[in-house]
Amino acid sequence: MRRVSRRAFARDAVIVAGAAAVMPNALAAETPPAPPNPEVEARIQWILTKYGSRLNDAQRADIRRLITGGQSSIDAMRAYPLDNSVGPT
């Protein structure tokens, strides 16, 4: 097993972190934006209607990011087939 010094590890970690920070921006420029999901937009509008007067622009953007990011988990749960006869375990 090859020993790696702390200095070499830190240098490599910075290089990898820098590459990871640049990659999403390059990929985002190549792919067109996805059409908005009506369910996500409805959730965001509900939150903004209820709490919008207390939120700044950064918080509104964070809410949009969190709701959009969580939608894939919701879709995965809905795709799992369950009958009414299946009870909790």
Phi and psi restraints in degrees (range 20) as a CNS / XPLOR table:
assign (resid 1 and name C) (resid 2 and name N)
       (resid 2 and name CA) (resid 2 and name C) 1.0 -83.5 20.0 2
assign (resid 2 and name N) (resid 2 and name CA)
       (resid 2 and name C) (resid 3 and name N) 1.0 132.7 20.0 2
assign (resid 2 and name C) (resid 3 and name N)
       (resid 3 and name CA) (resid 3 and name C) 1.0 -85.5 20.0 2
assign (resid 3 and name N) (resid 3 and name CA)
       (resid 3 and name C) (resid 4 and name N) 1.0 138.2 20.0 2
assign (resid 3 and name C) (resid 4 and name N)
       (resid 4 and name CA) (resid 4 and name C) 1.0 -117.3 20.0 2
assign (resid 4 and name N) (resid 4 and name CA)
       (resid 4 and name C) (resid 5 and name N) 1.0 129.4 20.0 2
assign (resid 4 and name C) (resid 5 and name N)
       (resid 5 and name CA) (resid 5 and name C) 1.0 -74.0 20.0 2
assign (resid 5 and name N) (resid 5 and name CA)
       (resid 5 and name C) (resid 6 and name N) 1.0 160.2 20.0 2
assign (resid 5 and name C) (resid 6 and name N)
       (resid 6 and name CA) (resid 6 and name C) 1.0 -62.1 20.0 2
assign (resid 6 and name N) (resid 6 and name CA)
       (resid 6 and name C) (resid 7 and name N) 1.0 -37.5 20.0 2
assign (resid 6 and name C) (resid 7 and name N)
       (resid 7 and name CA) (resid 7 and name C) 1.0 -64.3 20.0 2
assign (resid 7 and name N) (resid 7 and name CA)
       (resid 7 and name C) (resid 8 and name N) 1.0 -44.6 20.0 2
assign (resid 7 and name C) (resid 8 and name N)
       (resid 8 and name CA) (resid 8 and name C) 1.0 -66.2 20.0 2
assign (resid 8 and name N) (resid 8 and name CA)
       (resid 8 and name C) (resid 9 and name N) 1.0 -39.1 20.0 2
assign (resid 8 and name C) (resid 9 and name N)
       (resid 9 and name CA) (resid 9 and name C) 1.0 -63.5 20.0 2
assign (resid 9 and name N) (resid 9 and name CA)
       (resid 9 and name C) (resid 10 and name N) 1.0 -45.6 20.0 2
assign (resid 9 and name C) (resid 10 and name N)
       (resid 10 and name CA) (resid 10 and name C) 1.0 -63.0 20.0 2
assign (resid 10 and name N) (resid 10 and name CA)
       (resid 10 and name C) (resid 11 and name N) 1.0 -41.5 20.0 2
assign (resid 10 and name C) (resid 11 and name N)
       (resid 11 and name CA) (resid 11 and name C) 1.0 -61.4 20.0 2
assign (resid 11 and name N) (resid 11 and name CA)
       (resid 11 and name C) (resid 12 and name N) 1.0 -46.9 20.0 2
assign (resid 11 and name C) (resid 12 and name N)
       (resid 12 and name CA) (resid 12 and name C) 1.0 -64.7 20.0 2
assign (resid 12 and name N) (resid 12 and name CA)
       (resid 12 and name C) (resid 13 and name N) 1.0 -37.1 20.0 2
assign (resid 12 and name C) (resid 13 and name N)
       (resid 13 and name CA) (resid 13 and name C) 1.0 -64.7 20.0 2
assign (resid 13 and name N) (resid 13 and name CA)
       (resid 13 and name C) (resid 14 and name N) 1.0 -40.1 20.0 2
assign (resid 13 and name C) (resid 14 and name N)
       (resid 14 and name CA) (resid 14 and name C) 1.0 -65.7 20.0 2
assign (resid 14 and name N) (resid 14 and name CA)
       (resid 14 and name C) (resid 15 and name N) 1.0 -40.3 20.0 2
assign (resid 14 and name C) (resid 15 and name N)
       (resid 15 and name CA) (resid 15 and name C) 1.0 -63.6 20.0 2
assign (resid 15 and name N) (resid 15 and name CA)
       (resid 15 and name C) (resid 16 and name N) 1.0 -45.0 20.0 2
assign (resid 15 and name C) (resid 16 and name N)
       (resid 16 and name CA) (resid 16 and name C) 1.0 -66.2 20.0 2
assign (resid 16 and name N) (resid 16 and name CA)
       (resid 16 and name C) (resid 17 and name N) 1.0 -41.6 20.0 2
assign (resid 16 and name C) (resid 17 and name N)
       (resid 17 and name CA) (resid 17 and name C) 1.0 -64.1 20.0 2
assign (resid 17 and name N) (resid 17 and name CA)
       (resid 17 and name C) (resid 18 and name N) 1.0 -39.7 20.0 2
assign (resid 17 and name C) (resid 18 and name N)
       (resid 18 and name CA) (resid 18 and name C) 1.0 -64.5 20.0 2
assign (resid 18 and name N) (resid 18 and name CA)
       (resid 18 and name C) (resid 19 and name N) 1.0 -41.6 20.0 2
assign (resid 18 and name C) (resid 19 and name N)
       (resid 19 and name CA) (resid 19 and name C) 1.0 -66.0 20.0 2
assign (resid 19 and name N) (resid 19 and name CA)
       (resid 19 and name C) (resid 20 and name N) 1.0 -38.8 20.0 2
assign (resid 19 and name C) (resid 20 and name N)
       (resid 20 and name CA) (resid 20 and name C) 1.0 -67.4 20.0 2
assign (resid 20 and name N) (resid 20 and name CA)
       (resid 20 and name C) (resid 21 and name N) 1.0 -33.2 20.0 2
assign (resid 20 and name C) (resid 21 and name N)
       (resid 21 and name CA) (resid 21 and name C) 1.0 -71.4 20.0 2
assign (resid 21 and name N) (resid 21 and name CA)
       (resid 21 and name C) (resid 22 and name N) 1.0 -30.5 20.0 2
assign (resid 21 and name C) (resid 22 and name N)
       (resid 22 and name CA) (resid 22 and name C) 1.0 -83.6 20.0 2
assign (resid 22 and name N) (resid 22 and name CA)
       (resid 22 and name C) (resid 23 and name N) 1.0 -34.5 20.0 2
assign (resid 22 and name C) (resid 23 and name N)
       (resid 23 and name CA) (resid 23 and name C) 1.0 -59.4 20.0 2
assign (resid 23 and name N) (resid 23 and name CA)
       (resid 23 and name C) (resid 24 and name N) 1.0 -48.5 20.0 2
assign (resid 23 and name C) (resid 24 and name N)
       (resid 24 and name CA) (resid 24 and name C) 1.0 -60.2 20.0 2
assign (resid 24 and name N) (resid 24 and name CA)
       (resid 24 and name C) (resid 25 and name N) 1.0 -35.9 20.0 2
assign (resid 24 and name C) (resid 25 and name N)
       (resid 25 and name CA) (resid 25 and name C) 1.0 -66.0 20.0 2
assign (resid 25 and name N) (resid 25 and name CA)
       (resid 25 and name C) (resid 26 and name N) 1.0 -38.5 20.0 2
assign (resid 25 and name C) (resid 26 and name N)
       (resid 26 and name CA) (resid 26 and name C) 1.0 -67.6 20.0 2
assign (resid 26 and name N) (resid 26 and name CA)
       (resid 26 and name C) (resid 27 and name N) 1.0 -40.6 20.0 2
assign (resid 26 and name C) (resid 27 and name N)
       (resid 27 and name CA) (resid 27 and name C) 1.0 -69.9 20.0 2
assign (resid 27 and name N) (resid 27 and name CA)
       (resid 27 and name C) (resid 28 and name N) 1.0 -36.0 20.0 2
assign (resid 27 and name C) (resid 28 and name N)
       (resid 28 and name CA) (resid 28 and name C) 1.0 -66.2 20.0 2
assign (resid 28 and name N) (resid 28 and name CA)
       (resid 28 and name C) (resid 29 and name N) 1.0 -32.3 20.0 2
assign (resid 28 and name C) (resid 29 and name N)
       (resid 29 and name CA) (resid 29 and name C) 1.0 -70.2 20.0 2
assign (resid 29 and name N) (resid 29 and name CA)
       (resid 29 and name C) (resid 30 and name N) 1.0 -25.9 20.0 2
assign (resid 29 and name C) (resid 30 and name N)
       (resid 30 and name CA) (resid 30 and name C) 1.0 -87.1 20.0 2
assign (resid 30 and name N) (resid 30 and name CA)
       (resid 30 and name C) (resid 31 and name N) 1.0 -28.8 20.0 2
assign (resid 30 and name C) (resid 31 and name N)
       (resid 31 and name CA) (resid 31 and name C) 1.0 -100.0 20.0 2
assign (resid 31 and name N) (resid 31 and name CA)
       (resid 31 and name C) (resid 32 and name N) 1.0 136.2 20.0 2
assign (resid 31 and name C) (resid 32 and name N)
       (resid 32 and name CA) (resid 32 and name C) 1.0 -72.5 20.0 2
assign (resid 32 and name N) (resid 32 and name CA)
       (resid 32 and name C) (resid 33 and name N) 1.0 152.9 20.0 2
assign (resid 32 and name C) (resid 33 and name N)
       (resid 33 and name CA) (resid 33 and name C) 1.0 -67.1 20.0 2
assign (resid 33 and name N) (resid 33 and name CA)
       (resid 33 and name C) (resid 34 and name N) 1.0 145.6 20.0 2
assign (resid 33 and name C) (resid 34 and name N)
       (resid 34 and name CA) (resid 34 and name C) 1.0 -74.3 20.0 2
assign (resid 34 and name N) (resid 34 and name CA)
       (resid 34 and name C) (resid 35 and name N) 1.0 149.6 20.0 2
assign (resid 34 and name C) (resid 35 and name N)
       (resid 35 and name CA) (resid 35 and name C) 1.0 -65.5 20.0 2
assign (resid 35 and name N) (resid 35 and name CA)
       (resid 35 and name C) (resid 36 and name N) 1.0 145.7 20.0 2
assign (resid 35 and name C) (resid 36 and name N)
       (resid 36 and name CA) (resid 36 and name C) 1.0 -65.7 20.0 2
assign (resid 36 and name N) (resid 36 and name CA)
       (resid 36 and name C) (resid 37 and name N) 1.0 140.7 20.0 2
assign (resid 36 and name C) (resid 37 and name N)
       (resid 37 and name CA) (resid 37 and name C) 1.0 -83.2 20.0 2
assign (resid 37 and name N) (resid 37 and name CA)
       (resid 37 and name C) (resid 38 and name N) 1.0 124.7 20.0 2
assign (resid 37 and name C) (resid 38 and name N)
       (resid 38 and name CA) (resid 38 and name C) 1.0 -60.4 20.0 2
assign (resid 38 and name N) (resid 38 and name CA)
       (resid 38 and name C) (resid 39 and name N) 1.0 -34.5 20.0 2
assign (resid 38 and name C) (resid 39 and name N)
       (resid 39 and name CA) (resid 39 and name C) 1.0 -67.5 20.0 2
assign (resid 39 and name N) (resid 39 and name CA)
       (resid 39 and name C) (resid 40 and name N) 1.0 -41.7 20.0 2
assign (resid 39 and name C) (resid 40 and name N)
       (resid 40 and name CA) (resid 40 and name C) 1.0 -64.0 20.0 2
assign (resid 40 and name N) (resid 40 and name CA)
       (resid 40 and name C) (resid 41 and name N) 1.0 -46.0 20.0 2
assign (resid 40 and name C) (resid 41 and name N)
       (resid 41 and name CA) (resid 41 and name C) 1.0 -61.5 20.0 2
assign (resid 41 and name N) (resid 41 and name CA)
       (resid 41 and name C) (resid 42 and name N) 1.0 -38.2 20.0 2
assign (resid 41 and name C) (resid 42 and name N)
       (resid 42 and name CA) (resid 42 and name C) 1.0 -65.5 20.0 2
assign (resid 42 and name N) (resid 42 and name CA)
       (resid 42 and name C) (resid 43 and name N) 1.0 -40.8 20.0 2
assign (resid 42 and name C) (resid 43 and name N)
       (resid 43 and name CA) (resid 43 and name C) 1.0 -63.1 20.0 2
assign (resid 43 and name N) (resid 43 and name CA)
       (resid 43 and name C) (resid 44 and name N) 1.0 -44.4 20.0 2
assign (resid 43 and name C) (resid 44 and name N)
       (resid 44 and name CA) (resid 44 and name C) 1.0 -63.1 20.0 2
assign (resid 44 and name N) (resid 44 and name CA)
       (resid 44 and name C) (resid 45 and name N) 1.0 -44.4 20.0 2
assign (resid 44 and name C) (resid 45 and name N)
       (resid 45 and name CA) (resid 45 and name C) 1.0 -63.5 20.0 2
assign (resid 45 and name N) (resid 45 and name CA)
       (resid 45 and name C) (resid 46 and name N) 1.0 -36.8 20.0 2
assign (resid 45 and name C) (resid 46 and name N)
       (resid 46 and name CA) (resid 46 and name C) 1.0 -62.4 20.0 2
assign (resid 46 and name N) (resid 46 and name CA)
       (resid 46 and name C) (resid 47 and name N) 1.0 -45.2 20.0 2
assign (resid 46 and name C) (resid 47 and name N)
       (resid 47 and name CA) (resid 47 and name C) 1.0 -65.9 20.0 2
assign (resid 47 and name N) (resid 47 and name CA)
       (resid 47 and name C) (resid 48 and name N) 1.0 -42.9 20.0 2
assign (resid 47 and name C) (resid 48 and name N)
       (resid 48 and name CA) (resid 48 and name C) 1.0 -67.9 20.0 2
assign (resid 48 and name N) (resid 48 and name CA)
       (resid 48 and name C) (resid 49 and name N) 1.0 -32.7 20.0 2
assign (resid 48 and name C) (resid 49 and name N)
       (resid 49 and name CA) (resid 49 and name C) 1.0 -67.1 20.0 2
assign (resid 49 and name N) (resid 49 and name CA)
       (resid 49 and name C) (resid 50 and name N) 1.0 -39.6 20.0 2
assign (resid 49 and name C) (resid 50 and name N)
       (resid 50 and name CA) (resid 50 and name C) 1.0 -78.3 20.0 2
assign (resid 50 and name N) (resid 50 and name CA)
       (resid 50 and name C) (resid 51 and name N) 1.0 -42.8 20.0 2
assign (resid 50 and name C) (resid 51 and name N)
       (resid 51 and name CA) (resid 51 and name C) 1.0 -121.1 20.0 2
assign (resid 51 and name N) (resid 51 and name CA)
       (resid 51 and name C) (resid 52 and name N) 1.0 4.0 20.0 2
assign (resid 51 and name C) (resid 52 and name N)
       (resid 52 and name CA) (resid 52 and name C) 1.0 -57.0 20.0 2
assign (resid 52 and name N) (resid 52 and name CA)
       (resid 52 and name C) (resid 53 and name N) 1.0 -34.7 20.0 2
assign (resid 52 and name C) (resid 53 and name N)
       (resid 53 and name CA) (resid 53 and name C) 1.0 -67.7 20.0 2
assign (resid 53 and name N) (resid 53 and name CA)
       (resid 53 and name C) (resid 54 and name N) 1.0 -20.0 20.0 2
assign (resid 53 and name C) (resid 54 and name N)
       (resid 54 and name CA) (resid 54 and name C) 1.0 -97.5 20.0 2
assign (resid 54 and name N) (resid 54 and name CA)
       (resid 54 and name C) (resid 55 and name N) 1.0 -2.3 20.0 2
assign (resid 54 and name C) (resid 55 and name N)
       (resid 55 and name CA) (resid 55 and name C) 1.0 -106.2 20.0 2
assign (resid 55 and name N) (resid 55 and name CA)
       (resid 55 and name C) (resid 56 and name N) 1.0 141.2 20.0 2
assign (resid 55 and name C) (resid 56 and name N)
       (resid 56 and name CA) (resid 56 and name C) 1.0 -91.2 20.0 2
assign (resid 56 and name N) (resid 56 and name CA)
       (resid 56 and name C) (resid 57 and name N) 1.0 179.7 20.0 2
assign (resid 56 and name C) (resid 57 and name N)
       (resid 57 and name CA) (resid 57 and name C) 1.0 -64.4 20.0 2
assign (resid 57 and name N) (resid 57 and name CA)
       (resid 57 and name C) (resid 58 and name N) 1.0 -37.9 20.0 2
assign (resid 57 and name C) (resid 58 and name N)
       (resid 58 and name CA) (resid 58 and name C) 1.0 -65.2 20.0 2
assign (resid 58 and name N) (resid 58 and name CA)
       (resid 58 and name C) (resid 59 and name N) 1.0 -39.8 20.0 2
assign (resid 58 and name C) (resid 59 and name N)
       (resid 59 and name CA) (resid 59 and name C) 1.0 -68.7 20.0 2
assign (resid 59 and name N) (resid 59 and name CA)
       (resid 59 and name C) (resid 60 and name N) 1.0 -37.2 20.0 2
assign (resid 59 and name C) (resid 60 and name N)
       (resid 60 and name CA) (resid 60 and name C) 1.0 -63.9 20.0 2
assign (resid 60 and name N) (resid 60 and name CA)
       (resid 60 and name C) (resid 61 and name N) 1.0 -41.7 20.0 2
assign (resid 60 and name C) (resid 61 and name N)
       (resid 61 and name CA) (resid 61 and name C) 1.0 -65.8 20.0 2
assign (resid 61 and name N) (resid 61 and name CA)
       (resid 61 and name C) (resid 62 and name N) 1.0 -36.9 20.0 2
assign (resid 61 and name C) (resid 62 and name N)
       (resid 62 and name CA) (resid 62 and name C) 1.0 -66.3 20.0 2
assign (resid 62 and name N) (resid 62 and name CA)
       (resid 62 and name C) (resid 63 and name N) 1.0 -39.8 20.0 2
assign (resid 62 and name C) (resid 63 and name N)
       (resid 63 and name CA) (resid 63 and name C) 1.0 -62.8 20.0 2
assign (resid 63 and name N) (resid 63 and name CA)
       (resid 63 and name C) (resid 64 and name N) 1.0 -44.1 20.0 2
assign (resid 63 and name C) (resid 64 and name N)
       (resid 64 and name CA) (resid 64 and name C) 1.0 -61.0 20.0 2
assign (resid 64 and name N) (resid 64 and name CA)
       (resid 64 and name C) (resid 65 and name N) 1.0 -43.3 20.0 2
assign (resid 64 and name C) (resid 65 and name N)
       (resid 65 and name CA) (resid 65 and name C) 1.0 -63.4 20.0 2
assign (resid 65 and name N) (resid 65 and name CA)
       (resid 65 and name C) (resid 66 and name N) 1.0 -44.9 20.0 2
assign (resid 65 and name C) (resid 66 and name N)
       (resid 66 and name CA) (resid 66 and name C) 1.0 -66.5 20.0 2
assign (resid 66 and name N) (resid 66 and name CA)
       (resid 66 and name C) (resid 67 and name N) 1.0 -44.0 20.0 2
assign (resid 66 and name C) (resid 67 and name N)
       (resid 67 and name CA) (resid 67 and name C) 1.0 -66.6 20.0 2
assign (resid 67 and name N) (resid 67 and name CA)
       (resid 67 and name C) (resid 68 and name N) 1.0 -43.6 20.0 2
assign (resid 67 and name C) (resid 68 and name N)
       (resid 68 and name CA) (resid 68 and name C) 1.0 -64.5 20.0 2
assign (resid 68 and name N) (resid 68 and name CA)
       (resid 68 and name C) (resid 69 and name N) 1.0 -41.0 20.0 2
assign (resid 68 and name C) (resid 69 and name N)
       (resid 69 and name CA) (resid 69 and name C) 1.0 -67.1 20.0 2
assign (resid 69 and name N) (resid 69 and name CA)
       (resid 69 and name C) (resid 70 and name N) 1.0 -31.4 20.0 2
assign (resid 69 and name C) (resid 70 and name N)
       (resid 70 and name CA) (resid 70 and name C) 1.0 -81.5 20.0 2
assign (resid 70 and name N) (resid 70 and name CA)
       (resid 70 and name C) (resid 71 and name N) 1.0 -13.3 20.0 2
assign (resid 70 and name C) (resid 71 and name N)
       (resid 71 and name CA) (resid 71 and name C) 1.0 -64.3 20.0 2
assign (resid 71 and name N) (resid 71 and name CA)
       (resid 71 and name C) (resid 72 and name N) 1.0 -34.1 20.0 2
assign (resid 71 and name C) (resid 72 and name N)
       (resid 72 and name CA) (resid 72 and name C) 1.0 -64.1 20.0 2
assign (resid 72 and name N) (resid 72 and name CA)
       (resid 72 and name C) (resid 73 and name N) 1.0 -34.7 20.0 2
assign (resid 72 and name C) (resid 73 and name N)
       (resid 73 and name CA) (resid 73 and name C) 1.0 -67.1 20.0 2
assign (resid 73 and name N) (resid 73 and name CA)
       (resid 73 and name C) (resid 74 and name N) 1.0 -40.6 20.0 2
assign (resid 73 and name C) (resid 74 and name N)
       (resid 74 and name CA) (resid 74 and name C) 1.0 -63.6 20.0 2
assign (resid 74 and name N) (resid 74 and name CA)
       (resid 74 and name C) (resid 75 and name N) 1.0 -43.8 20.0 2
assign (resid 74 and name C) (resid 75 and name N)
       (resid 75 and name CA) (resid 75 and name C) 1.0 -62.9 20.0 2
assign (resid 75 and name N) (resid 75 and name CA)
       (resid 75 and name C) (resid 76 and name N) 1.0 -37.9 20.0 2
assign (resid 75 and name C) (resid 76 and name N)
       (resid 76 and name CA) (resid 76 and name C) 1.0 -66.2 20.0 2
assign (resid 76 and name N) (resid 76 and name CA)
       (resid 76 and name C) (resid 77 and name N) 1.0 -40.0 20.0 2
assign (resid 76 and name C) (resid 77 and name N)
       (resid 77 and name CA) (resid 77 and name C) 1.0 -66.5 20.0 2
assign (resid 77 and name N) (resid 77 and name CA)
       (resid 77 and name C) (resid 78 and name N) 1.0 -39.6 20.0 2
assign (resid 77 and name C) (resid 78 and name N)
       (resid 78 and name CA) (resid 78 and name C) 1.0 -67.8 20.0 2
assign (resid 78 and name N) (resid 78 and name CA)
       (resid 78 and name C) (resid 79 and name N) 1.0 -28.9 20.0 2
assign (resid 78 and name C) (resid 79 and name N)
       (resid 79 and name CA) (resid 79 and name C) 1.0 -74.8 20.0 2
assign (resid 79 and name N) (resid 79 and name CA)
       (resid 79 and name C) (resid 80 and name N) 1.0 -16.7 20.0 2
assign (resid 79 and name C) (resid 80 and name N)
       (resid 80 and name CA) (resid 80 and name C) 1.0 -75.1 20.0 2
assign (resid 80 and name N) (resid 80 and name CA)
       (resid 80 and name C) (resid 81 and name N) 1.0 121.8 20.0 2
assign (resid 80 and name C) (resid 81 and name N)
       (resid 81 and name CA) (resid 81 and name C) 1.0 -75.3 20.0 2
assign (resid 81 and name N) (resid 81 and name CA)
       (resid 81 and name C) (resid 82 and name N) 1.0 127.5 20.0 2
assign (resid 81 and name C) (resid 82 and name N)
       (resid 82 and name CA) (resid 82 and name C) 1.0 -135.5 20.0 2
assign (resid 82 and name N) (resid 82 and name CA)
       (resid 82 and name C) (resid 83 and name N) 1.0 139.8 20.0 2
assign (resid 82 and name C) (resid 83 and name N)
       (resid 83 and name CA) (resid 83 and name C) 1.0 -95.8 20.0 2
assign (resid 83 and name N) (resid 83 and name CA)
       (resid 83 and name C) (resid 84 and name N) 1.0 165.1 20.0 2
assign (resid 83 and name C) (resid 84 and name N)
       (resid 84 and name CA) (resid 84 and name C) 1.0 -66.7 20.0 2
assign (resid 84 and name N) (resid 84 and name CA)
       (resid 84 and name C) (resid 85 and name N) 1.0 -20.8 20.0 2
assign (resid 84 and name C) (resid 85 and name N)
       (resid 85 and name CA) (resid 85 and name C) 1.0 -79.1 20.0 2
assign (resid 85 and name N) (resid 85 and name CA)
       (resid 85 and name C) (resid 86 and name N) 1.0 -11.4 20.0 2
assign (resid 85 and name C) (resid 86 and name N)
       (resid 86 and name CA) (resid 86 and name C) 1.0 -81.0 20.0 2
assign (resid 86 and name N) (resid 86 and name CA)
       (resid 86 and name C) (resid 87 and name N) 1.0 120.0 20.0 2
assign (resid 86 and name C) (resid 87 and name N)
       (resid 87 and name CA) (resid 87 and name C) 1.0 -98.2 20.0 2
assign (resid 87 and name N) (resid 87 and name CA)
       (resid 87 and name C) (resid 88 and name N) 1.0 173.1 20.0 2
assign (resid 87 and name C) (resid 88 and name N)
       (resid 88 and name CA) (resid 88 and name C) 1.0 -68.1 20.0 2
assign (resid 88 and name N) (resid 88 and name CA)
       (resid 88 and name C) (resid 89 and name N) 1.0 150.3 20.0 2
